[in-house]
Amino acid sequence: MAASFAIFTPSSAAAAFFSAASADYSRSRLSSPLLLPPRIARTLRLRPVSSSLVSSSIPSPVLDSTSRSKTGKWEWKFNGNSVNVYFEEHEAESVANAKQILLVPTISDVSTVEEWRTVAKDIVAREGDVRCRATIVDWPGLGYSDRPSLEYNADVMQNFLEQFINAPDGPLANSGGELVIFGGGHAATIALRAAGKGSINPASIAAVAPTWAGPLPIVFGRGSDMETRYGLLRGTLRAPAVGWMMYNMLVSNEKSIKSQYESHVYANPENVTPSIVESRYALTKRKGARYVPAAFLTGQLDPVKSREEFLQLFAELEGKTAILVVSSANAPKRSKAEMEALKGAEGVTKFVEVPGALLPQEEYPLAVAEELYKFLEEQFGSKR
């Protein structure tokens, strides 16, 4: 049943936005894994919610006995800020001349290296024609990285990715120009944009369930009136007190996270375990957790503004960089349409489909790892 909603907060800006947007929202499914309640009563009233932080301890990866891992922090410097960025390294023991893989999480409220961990473990443990080492990195403002109050947008995130890849003192400094990037959602599209501009030079890119539009713009569009409302909402979410209250109500609660994973983040609701919900909920309670989601929700992190621009990113890399597109069988309708548009598109070397919705690499990691490794063998194996 359709539902509209209005949120009563001290911010008239937020109330105005949600009042205008409610009718369209009730008929839509979000195309990116931003966590908003799927069933919202006609009128929601704020209740006091604790803003105390949950423990920021980082779960330790569980690896095969033939593999080893380590974690670290790399310092990203941007506009006078020094941001500690969390990363993990996974590799098999005693492997020389391994291909360097960078895995970048999908951008969302609960973005985390954990979504790629099983894929990384599987690929580095394989003893096929291509041996690999893998680095997984959390975006600044997300996962286990620092979350400063920056004015996040697609250019800021691209700047981070470029610096992380090119840093002479970074984890990828010894990749020897043979770096392969696996990115989910917006991460893949930001990597493609950076490669098209020549600021990074990966040997190949795998775009897993790629997206380019944040939840609200893909539903409500980018008219000048909506952009004004997005700006007001963004400002409200970033505000010291009311921002946390709104974020806690809309996003940072276990019921919301569970329902969104069940509705469109995962394809099979039975795969949404209590441990996943608890882990993701903890991420939403970290200091500064609302800043990147405020930008993502309102389209500030969108690398392009149209499907035409999206397709052009791939076309610009034709003959330069091999690109694998991994579509997911049960992605929401709007996201699925963008993925399908890449089938046979210029610049796309290979197109495959795997089970899953918006996070197939987390829900069906072995299926995704199989397709990614096949692509590596096709591109870099001795039998190619």
Secondary structure, 3 states (H helix, E strand, C coil): CCCCCEEECCCHHHHHHHHHHHHHHHCCCCCCCCCCCCCCCCEEECCCCCCCCCCCCCCCCCCCCCEEEEEEEEEEEECCEEEEEEEEEEEECCCCCCEEEEEECCCCCCCCCHHHHHHHHHHHHCCCCCCEEEEEECCCCCCCCCCCCCCCCHHHHHHHHHHHHHCCCCCCCCCCCCCEEEEECHHHHHHHHHHHCCCCCCCEEEEECCCCCCHHHHHHCCCHHHHHHHHHHHHHHHCCCHHHHHHHHHCCCHHHHHHHHHHHHCCCHHHCCHHHHHHHHHHHCCCCCCHHHHHHHCCCCCCCCCHHHHHHHHHCCCCCCEEEEEEECCCCHHHHHHHHCCCCCCCCCEEEEECCCCCHHHHCHHHHHHHHHHHHHHHHCCCC
